[in-house]
Amino acid sequence: MAANCTHLDQIHDVQPSAHGCEECLQTGDTWVHLRECLVCGHVGCCDSSKNKHATKHFHATEHPLVQSFEPGEDWIFCYVDEVVIMPR
């Protein structure tokens, strides 16, 4: 993976918390794309979505790593180091 991220040791084998944005599903709202927290499995909507639940989850928990939860995408983003990590 990438040497630019200092948080890769926090990746866990997680199960997704929902099949869509956890908070948007509870409120009946919509999202654009989904991100899964690699520390706890929380599924939240991306920053292109009006609620930005994935980023809100980071600020609330300080869990630094999310992975795209979109079919065919497997990149990781580190909020702390602000770097996209592509698989090899």
trRosetta pair geometry for C-beta under 8 A, 3 or more apart (Angstrom, degrees):
i j d omega theta_ij theta_ji phi_ij phi_ji
1 5 7.2 -51 135 47 117 122
1 8 5.9 150 79 -113 148 147
1 76 7.6 -10 -147 41 128 135
1 85 5.2 17 -172 -175 104 123
1 87 7.2 -38 -99 -113 80 46
1 88 7.1 -113 -71 -24 41 98
2 5 5.2 77 84 7 103 98
2 8 8.0 166 57 -59 68 130
2 83 6.2 -146 114 141 154 134
2 85 4.5 -132 9 -119 119 91
2 86 7.5 82 -49 30 112 62
4 81 6.0 147 142 159 81 135
4 83 4.5 167 114 -121 125 168
4 85 7.8 -165 62 -86 99 89
5 8 5.5 97 107 -43 112 92
5 65 7.8 74 -174 -93 140 109
5 76 7.9 -15 -61 109 173 118
5 78 4.4 160 -125 -29 115 156
5 81 4.9 -172 -113 49 62 155
5 83 5.4 -140 -64 69 90 127
5 85 5.6 -43 -10 -66 145 128
6 80 7.6 -80 55 101 93 127
6 81 6.2 142 16 -66 81 131
7 10 5.0 -30 176 18 84 121
7 64 4.4 -53 178 79 171 144
7 65 5.8 -172 114 -45 120 107
7 78 5.5 146 43 -135 123 122
7 80 6.0 108 -36 43 141 131
7 81 6.8 -158 3 -10 107 115
8 11 5.9 -20 -171 -10 56 114
8 65 7.6 97 -102 -81 44 150
8 85 7.6 140 -88 -122 109 168
10 38 7.3 104 110 101 82 98
10 39 5.5 -22 155 -96 105 101
10 63 7.4 -178 150 -151 134 70
10 64 6.4 88 64 41 152 103
10 65 6.2 159 85 7 108 122
11 38 4.7 -32 -126 151 77 124
11 39 7.5 -92 -109 -76 30 54
11 65 6.1 -55 -82 87 81 160
12 38 6.6 151 37 157 64 65
12 39 5.9 72 11 -147 111 33
12 40 7.4 48 51 -69 135 31
14 36 7.1 175 93 161 129 113
14 37 7.2 -83 134 94 175 71
14 38 6.3 -172 11 -151 132 38
14 39 7.3 54 -61 88 141 17
14 40 6.2 96 -125 136 137 14
14 41 3.5 -165 170 -68 117 91
15 41 5.2 16 70 -133 44 151
16 19 7.0 89 118 -83 135 42
16 36 5.6 -74 -106 -119 90 128
16 41 5.5 -160 -105 -174 20 94
16 43 5.0 36 -165 -50 97 123
16 69 6.9 103 -115 -133 130 128
17 22 5.1 -13 109 -77 121 132
17 40 7.7 22 -53 126 119 89
17 41 5.1 132 -41 122 80 92
17 42 5.0 5 -2 -116 143 40
17 43 5.2 -155 51 9 87 84
18 21 7.1 -5 84 108 134 10
18 22 4.4 158 1 -88 137 72
18 25 5.8 -153 -178 13 150 152
18 43 4.9 -128 54 52 82 125
19 43 7.6 95 -38 77 3 170
20 24 6.5 -91 137 77 107 108
20 25 5.1 125 79 -61 111 114
20 31 6.9 162 -179 28 95 128
20 34 6.7 -127 -150 -88 45 137
20 43 6.8 144 111 123 16 131
21 24 3.7 49 86 23 120 114
21 25 6.2 171 81 -18 60 83
21 29 7.7 -52 83 84 131 98
21 31 4.6 120 -17 -40 137 150
21 34 6.1 -148 -62 -111 76 95
21 43 6.2 -137 -108 126 33 85
21 44 5.4 50 -138 -150 89 35
21 45 4.0 -14 -91 -42 144 89
21 49 7.2 177 -66 156 156 171
21 51 7.3 121 161 73 154 131
21 53 5.4 117 -165 43 116 144
22 25 6.1 -60 -153 32 22 110
22 26 6.8 20 152 -18 59 108
22 42 6.3 -76 1 -160 143 78
22 43 5.5 126 -32 66 90 77
22 44 6.5 -45 25 -80 92 65
22 53 7.1 -165 52 152 80 149
23 26 5.6 -55 -152 33 35 113
23 27 6.5 9 159 0 69 110
23 29 7.7 -8 120 44 77 123
23 44 6.8 25 15 -122 106 87
23 45 7.8 -96 58 4 99 100
23 51 6.7 -155 98 149 123 147
23 53 4.7 -176 36 -119 128 144
24 27 6.1 -68 -142 50 32 95
24 28 7.7 -94 171 73 60 12
24 29 4.1 -98 -145 75 83 93
24 30 6.5 172 -175 -36 132 3
24 31 5.2 -146 -10 -40 172 106
24 45 5.8 62 -25 -33 137 129
24 49 7.6 -71 -67 173 145 143
24 51 6.1 177 -75 36 99 153
24 53 6.6 -127 -28 -18 92 145
25 28 7.8 35 -169 -72 26 31
29 50 7.7 -114 180 64 128 110
29 51 6.2 86 122 -34 154 140
30 49 7.6 -149 115 -144 62 106
31 34 6.5 78 117 -73 144 75
31 45 3.4 -137 -131 -114 128 125
31 46 7.2 114 179 23 107 71
31 49 4.1 -16 -146 -116 74 144
31 51 7.1 -69 -96 39 90 108
31 53 7.7 -65 -101 19 129 114
32 45 6.7 98 33 -170 67 105
32 46 5.8 -77 73 55 100 108
32 48 4.3 -75 70 102 158 105
32 49 4.5 -154 12 -70 89 77
33 45 7.1 117 73 -158 43 66
33 46 4.2 13 72 -2 94 137
33 48 6.3 52 18 50 102 118
33 49 7.0 -143 38 -38 56 105
33 68 7.2 -39 167 -145 121 91
33 69 7.8 147 165 57 75 79
33 70 5.6 -36 -153 -60 101 125
34 43 5.7 0 -173 -174 118 99
34 44 7.2 151 -152 82 69 27
34 45 6.3 -54 -101 -104 58 48
34 46 6.8 -109 -69 -30 10 90
34 54 7.7 138 -167 -57 46 126
34 68 7.5 96 85 -171 63 55
34 69 3.7 -61 110 70 106 118
34 70 6.3 150 48 -58 82 70
35 43 7.3 162 82 -151 40 54
35 44 5.8 -25 63 68 90 77
35 45 7.5 72 18 171 86 8
35 46 5.6 111 -25 -82 108 76
35 54 3.8 46 60 -116 126 155
35 66 4.0 24 170 169 118 134
35 67 6.9 151 -159 70 70 31
35 68 6.4 -52 -107 -107 67 35
35 69 5.8 -178 -107 -3 10 101
35 77 7.4 -50 -137 38 132 118
36 41 6.4 -23 -172 -152 101 43
36 42 7.2 160 -154 81 53 42
36 43 5.2 -22 -98 -97 76 74
36 66 6.3 147 71 -158 35 77
36 67 5.2 -24 62 59 93 86
36 68 7.8 13 17 105 85 13
36 69 4.4 110 -29 -73 97 111
37 40 5.1 3 104 49 128 78
37 41 6.2 -33 69 26 87 12
37 42 4.2 31 13 46 127 87
37 43 7.8 -125 7 -64 78 32
37 44 7.4 49 -34 7 97 106
37 54 7.4 179 -58 -146 83 83
37 57 6.0 -111 -61 131 131 139
37 58 7.8 180 -106 -72 109 72
37 61 7.6 24 -141 73 155 148
37 63 5.0 40 -161 119 123 144
37 65 7.1 105 -160 86 57 61
37 66 5.6 -44 -92 -98 46 79
38 63 7.7 173 56 167 57 110
38 65 4.2 -43 44 108 118 112
38 66 6.5 -177 -10 -107 87 22
38 67 5.6 82 -62 -18 108 103
38 76 6.7 0 -32 -133 148 117
39 61 7.5 -179 81 133 139 130
39 63 3.8 -139 36 -145 141 114
39 64 7.5 91 -40 33 129 58
39 65 6.4 124 -34 50 88 91
40 61 7.2 -81 3 178 141 161
40 63 6.0 -91 3 -97 102 159
42 54 7.8 155 114 -119 103 63
42 57 5.1 -180 113 -150 149 152
42 61 7.8 155 3 2 151 157
42 63 7.5 130 27 58 121 156
43 69 5.7 70 -135 -87 103 171
44 52 8.0 27 153 155 116 34
44 53 3.5 -141 -159 108 105 94
44 54 3.5 168 88 -68 112 58
44 55 7.7 -148 120 10 139 44
44 56 7.0 -156 -163 50 151 89
44 57 5.0 -159 -29 -12 154 131
44 66 7.8 -74 50 -124 101 139
45 49 3.6 -53 154 56 125 164
45 51 5.6 75 58 67 133 99
45 52 6.7 -90 93 -89 91 15
45 53 4.8 75 32 27 79 100
45 54 6.2 -140 71 -15 28 91
46 49 5.4 113 60 -1 61 99
46 52 7.3 -37 130 -119 28 59
46 54 5.9 -1 -94 21 38 134
47 52 5.1 35 -113 -119 55 104
47 54 7.5 -85 -41 60 68 106
47 55 5.7 57 -79 -27 94 135
49 52 6.2 172 76 -62 83 45
49 53 7.4 -32 90 9 134 84
51 56 7.5 -57 153 -6 78 138
52 55 4.7 -28 167 40 102 115
52 56 5.9 115 110 -25 81 95
53 56 5.2 -54 -140 40 37 115
53 57 6.2 47 156 -27 68 100
54 57 5.6 -50 -153 29 30 115
54 58 6.9 34 147 -19 61 100
54 66 5.5 56 -175 -116 123 162
55 58 5.4 -46 -153 31 39 115
55 59 6.6 35 151 -16 67 102
55 79 7.2 143 -127 -113 73 130
56 59 5.8 -54 -149 38 34 110
56 60 6.2 30 154 -17 66 110
57 60 5.8 -60 -144 41 29 108
57 61 5.9 -11 169 14 67 117
57 63 6.8 -34 139 48 95 115
58 61 6.7 -79 -133 53 19 85
58 62 7.0 55 -179 -108 58 19
58 63 6.1 -110 -114 64 59 68
58 64 6.9 73 -141 -109 106 31
58 66 7.4 -79 -64 -34 114 116
58 79 4.6 102 -161 -33 153 171
59 62 7.8 24 -151 -66 17 54
64 78 5.3 14 153 -155 105 79
64 79 5.2 -140 -151 45 62 88
64 80 4.4 -35 -131 -6 125 110
64 81 7.6 61 179 3 130 83
65 76 5.8 -6 -165 -176 102 113
65 77 7.3 158 -148 80 54 45
65 78 5.6 -24 -94 -99 75 69
65 79 7.7 -135 -67 5 28 82
66 76 7.0 162 86 -155 38 64
66 77 5.4 -12 62 57 87 93
66 79 7.4 60 1 -37 101 99
67 74 6.8 -12 -171 -161 115 49
67 75 7.1 169 -148 92 69 38
67 76 4.9 -36 -94 -99 79 74
67 77 7.8 167 -91 15 31 69
68 73 3.8 -48 105 116 148 122
68 74 6.7 -110 54 -82 104 13
68 75 5.5 51 -6 53 116 77
68 76 8.0 -118 -2 -78 72 34
70 73 4.5 34 73 27 98 125
74 87 5.4 -11 111 -9 117 132
75 84 5.6 -1 175 -174 128 100
75 85 6.6 153 -168 75 73 51
75 86 5.5 -32 -112 -99 94 61
75 87 7.4 -129 -93 -10 48 79
76 84 7.3 146 79 -162 47 52
76 85 4.2 -19 66 60 100 107
77 83 7.4 175 -149 89 56 38
77 84 5.5 -27 -98 -103 77 66
77 85 7.3 -172 -80 15 26 79
78 81 4.3 15 108 44 131 97
78 82 6.9 -71 90 -17 80 16
78 83 5.2 7 45 52 108 80
78 85 6.7 63 -20 -21 100 113
79 82 7.1 12 -171 -75 27 57
